[in-house]
Amino acid sequence: MSLGGFGTIEFLANHAEKIAASMELCGGTIRKDLCKLNTVPLWIIHGTADRAVPVSRATEIYESMKKCGPTDLLRLDKWAGVNHGDLARLFYLKETYDWLFAHSKADNPRQVNKEIKIVKEDMARAYKDITRGSNVITVKNYSRKQQDTNDMRRTDDDDDEVTANGVVQSETKPEAPANNQTVQKPEQKSQPAYKPASTAKYHTVKQGDTLYAIAKKYHTTVDKICKLNKIKETTILQIGRKLRVK
């Protein structure tokens, strides 16, 4: 997307043989020779209301590809009234990845998938599709025997539990004492009475924050954040404001 879209076209123009399929959003190029793009399934989407990268950039790519021959592997969509930032929503649509993985470098002949549809109206449900998953992830670590000496990753044989806040909880095995060494057991301390923690969670708005970025960070949806804070999706966020996200 955007500058990444420029990078996508640049990479395709140099290394098309390494790519199964490519999607370019609101980008462009300054290259003149784009003939290799004709050999790869490519989907270009650009908004006509884009004031950061004009839609004419997409037209320029198409015209350059036409000079090289048939553009049968190209899908080009120009969405009326869509601006530059709107296309970020496509990263949250399942169909985006379904389309990409519907292709293979082994396809013979190469064909572009036109059955999977993404239209302008699909952007409205992009962030609503985000759901909160489990807050504990089990991570299988590498064995010490298989670890490279230059590998700086952890090598605990036991599984670790990584909580949602990034804290690693692991079950460690006590080391065996050396010969004739006395092991002193740690003093047992009484545990304080359990106090249930509040389930509410808050985010302090920082410069550059958007509702969509905050929703992504906390694995929730814009709609839920708006309901918790009694605001609208169009509400301007004030720096320093605390938003309830859970």
PERA-V719971 format. One record per residue. N is the residue number from 0. RES is the residue in three letters. PHI is phi in whole degrees, 0 to 359 (999 if undefined). PSI is psi in radians with two decimals (* if undefined). OMEGA is omega in whole degrees, -180 to 180 (NA if undefined). Layout:
N,RES,PHI,PSI,OMEGA ; N,RES,PHI,PSI,OMEGA
//
This chain:
0,MET,999,2.44,176 ; 1,SER,58,-2.09,178 ; 2,LEU,298,-0.59,175 ; 3,GLY,296,-0.53,176 ; 4,GLY,293,-0.70,174 ; 5,PHE,300,-0.75,180 ; 6,GLY,295,-0.61,178 ; 7,THR,299,-0.85,-180 ; 8,ILE,295,-0.68,180 ; 9,GLU,297,-0.76,-179 ; 10,PHE,293,-0.75,179 ; 11,LEU,299,-0.70,-178 ; 12,ALA,294,-0.37,-179 ; 13,ASN,255,-0.58,-171 ; 14,HIS,225,0.77,-178 ; 15,ALA,301,-0.53,-177 ; 16,GLU,293,-0.25,-179 ; 17,LYS,267,-0.05,-170 ; 18,ILE,248,2.34,176 ; 19,ALA,275,-0.70,178 ; 20,ALA,195,2.76,-176 ; 21,SER,214,2.51,175 ; 22,MET,237,2.27,-178 ; 23,GLU,238,2.15,-176 ; 24,LEU,246,2.18,174 ; 25,CYS,43,0.77,178 ; 26,GLY,248,-2.57,-179 ; 27,GLY,175,-2.82,178 ; 28,THR,196,2.77,173 ; 29,ILE,249,0.04,180 ; 30,ARG,283,2.62,178 ; 31,LYS,260,-0.63,-178 ; 32,ASP,267,1.82,-179 ; 33,LEU,240,0.43,-175 ; 34,CYS,298,-0.56,-179 ; 35,LYS,294,-0.37,179 ; 36,LEU,295,-0.42,-179 ; 37,ASN,288,-0.16,-175 ; 38,THR,260,-0.03,-174 ; 39,VAL,232,2.37,172 ; 40,PRO,303,2.12,-174 ; 41,LEU,225,2.29,178 ; 42,TRP,240,2.02,178 ; 43,ILE,253,2.22,176 ; 44,ILE,234,2.27,-177 ; 45,HIS,216,2.51,179 ; 46,GLY,266,2.46,-179 ; 47,THR,287,-0.31,-180 ; 48,ALA,263,0.27,-179 ; 49,ASP,288,2.05,180 ; 50,ARG,257,-0.04,177 ; 51,ALA,268,-0.84,176 ; 52,VAL,231,1.84,-175 ; 53,PRO,299,2.63,-179 ; 54,VAL,298,-0.32,178 ; 55,SER,298,-0.37,177 ; 56,ARG,296,-0.69,178 ; 57,ALA,293,-0.68,178 ; 58,THR,296,-0.67,180 ; 59,GLU,297,-0.71,179 ; 60,ILE,297,-0.79,-180 ; 61,TYR,299,-0.78,-179 ; 62,GLU,296,-0.66,178 ; 63,SER,293,-0.67,179 ; 64,MET,292,-0.63,180 ; 65,LYS,298,-0.57,180 ; 66,LYS,294,-0.37,-177 ; 67,CYS,269,-0.22,-178 ; 68,GLY,134,-2.76,-177 ; 69,PRO,300,2.49,179 ; 70,THR,246,0.75,-176 ; 71,ASP,295,-0.40,-177 ; 72,LEU,267,0.13,-177 ; 73,LEU,258,2.33,167 ; 74,ARG,246,2.14,-178 ; 75,LEU,235,2.04,179 ; 76,ASP,240,2.25,174 ; 77,LYS,245,1.93,-173 ; 78,TRP,267,2.08,-177 ; 79,ALA,295,2.30,175 ; 80,GLY,79,0.03,-179 ; 81,VAL,269,2.32,-178 ; 82,ASN,263,-3.05,-173 ; 83,HIS,297,-0.88,-175 ; 84,GLY,287,-0.38,-177 ; 85,ASP,303,-0.60,-173 ; 86,LEU,289,-0.17,175 ; 87,ALA,299,-0.41,-179 ; 88,ARG,296,-0.42,-178 ; 89,LEU,295,-0.39,179 ; 90,PHE,292,-0.29,-177 ; 91,TYR,256,0.16,179 ; 92,LEU,261,2.30,179 ; 93,LYS,299,-0.62,-177 ; 94,GLU,298,-0.50,178 ; 95,THR,302,-0.79,-177 ; 96,TYR,278,-0.54,174 ; 97,ASP,300,-0.73,-179 ; 98,TRP,294,-0.80,-179 ; 99,LEU,300,-0.81,-176 ; 100,PHE,278,0.04,174 ; 101,ALA,279,-0.04,-177 ; 102,HIS,243,2.75,178 ; 103,SER,215,2.59,175 ; 104,LYS,294,-0.35,-179 ; 105,ALA,277,-0.11,180 ; 106,ASP,300,2.26,180 ; 107,ASN,218,1.86,5 ; 108,PRO,280,2.86,176 ; 109,ARG,291,2.32,179 ; 110,GLN,224,2.65,177 ; 111,VAL,260,2.32,-180 ; 112,ASN,286,2.12,178 ; 113,LYS,246,0.07,-180 ; 114,GLU,278,-0.63,179 ; 115,ILE,282,2.12,-175 ; 116,LYS,254,2.44,168 ; 117,ILE,226,2.10,-180 ; 118,VAL,239,2.92,-175 ; 119,LYS,306,-0.68,-177 ; 120,GLU,294,-0.36,-180 ; 121,ASP,293,-0.38,-178 ; 122,MET,297,-0.46,-177 ; 123,ALA,295,-0.44,-178 ; 124,ARG,258,0.07,-173 ; 125,ALA,304,-0.99,-175 ; 126,TYR,282,-0.33,178 ; 127,LYS,289,-0.32,180 ; 128,ASP,282,-0.20,-179 ; 129,ILE,285,2.24,179 ; 130,THR,233,2.64,179 ; 131,ARG,281,2.20,179 ; 132,GLY,265,-2.87,179 ; 133,SER,293,2.52,-180 ; 134,ASN,266,0.13,175 ; 135,VAL,231,2.22,-180 ; 136,ILE,241,2.25,177 ; 137,THR,271,2.21,-176 ; 138,VAL,246,2.16,177 ; 139,LYS,273,2.07,-179 ; 140,ASN,273,2.85,180 ; 141,TYR,283,2.61,178 ; 142,SER,286,2.56,178 ; 143,ARG,299,-0.61,-177 ; 144,LYS,294,-0.48,-176 ; 145,GLN,264,-0.09,-173 ; 146,GLN,282,2.39,174 ; 147,ASP,289,2.52,-178 ; 148,THR,294,-0.37,180 ; 149,ASN,266,0.02,-178 ; 150,ASP,275,2.13,-175 ; 151,MET,267,0.10,180 ; 152,ARG,290,2.76,177 ; 153,ARG,295,2.65,-175 ; 154,THR,233,0.35,178 ; 155,ASP,301,2.33,180 ; 156,ASP,287,-0.48,-180 ; 157,ASP,284,2.72,174 ; 158,ASP,288,2.54,175 ; 159,ASP,252,2.65,172 ; 160,GLU,251,2.15,179 ; 161,VAL,256,2.06,-178 ; 162,THR,276,3.00,-175 ; 163,ALA,298,-0.49,-179 ; 164,ASN,271,0.18,174 ; 165,GLY,89,0.02,-179 ; 166,VAL,280,2.28,180 ; 167,VAL,266,2.16,177 ; 168,GLN,248,2.14,-178 ; 169,SER,229,2.65,175 ; 170,GLU,263,1.94,-177 ; 171,THR,258,2.55,180 ; 172,LYS,268,2.38,180 ; 173,PRO,294,2.47,179 ; 174,GLU,287,2.52,179 ; 175,ALA,289,2.39,-179 ; 176,PRO,289,2.63,176 ; 177,ALA,291,2.87,-179 ; 178,ASN,302,2.41,178 ; 179,ASN,61,0.35,180 ; 180,GLN,255,2.29,-180 ; 181,THR,271,2.29,179 ; 182,VAL,258,2.14,-180 ; 183,GLN,265,2.21,180 ; 184,LYS,286,2.45,180 ; 185,PRO,294,2.57,-179 ; 186,GLU,294,2.32,180 ; 187,GLN,279,2.21,179 ; 188,LYS,252,2.49,179 ; 189,SER,292,2.44,-179 ; 190,GLN,272,2.42,179 ; 191,PRO,293,2.72,179 ; 192,ALA,302,2.43,-178 ; 193,TYR,290,2.30,177 ; 194,LYS,239,2.06,-179 ; 195,PRO,298,2.32,-180 ; 196,ALA,280,2.65,177 ; 197,SER,293,2.46,-180 ; 198,THR,276,-0.17,-179 ; 199,ALA,288,2.50,179 ; 200,LYS,225,2.44,-174 ; 201,TYR,233,2.72,176 ; 202,HIS,231,2.29,177 ; 203,THR,270,2.15,-175 ; 204,VAL,294,2.27,178 ; 205,LYS,244,2.93,180 ; 206,GLN,299,2.29,179 ; 207,GLY,93,-0.15,180 ; 208,ASP,293,2.52,170 ; 209,THR,230,2.80,178 ; 210,LEU,300,-0.63,-178 ; 211,TYR,291,-0.72,179 ; 212,ALA,293,-0.68,179 ; 213,ILE,294,-0.74,179 ; 214,ALA,299,-0.71,179 ; 215,LYS,295,-0.73,-177 ; 216,LYS,298,-0.69,-176 ; 217,TYR,258,0.23,176 ; 218,HIS,55,0.81,177 ; 219,THR,228,-2.86,-179 ; 220,THR,237,2.74,177 ; 221,VAL,299,-0.70,-179 ; 222,ASP,301,-0.75,-179 ; 223,LYS,293,-0.73,180 ; 224,ILE,298,-0.73,180 ; 225,CYS,298,-0.73,-180 ; 226,LYS,292,-0.68,-179 ; 227,LEU,293,-0.56,-175 ; 228,ASN,252,0.05,179 ; 229,LYS,55,0.85,177 ; 230,ILE,234,3.04,178 ; 231,LYS,252,2.85,179 ; 232,GLU,298,-0.43,-178 ; 233,THR,268,0.00,-179 ; 234,THR,298,2.32,177 ; 235,ILE,282,2.19,-177 ; 236,LEU,277,2.24,177 ; 237,GLN,268,2.31,179 ; 238,ILE,301,2.29,-180 ; 239,GLY,98,-0.27,179 ; 240,ARG,290,2.47,178 ; 241,LYS,263,2.17,178 ; 242,LEU,252,2.32,174 ; 243,ARG,282,2.22,-178 ; 244,VAL,246,-0.10,180 ; 245,LYS,208,*,NA
//
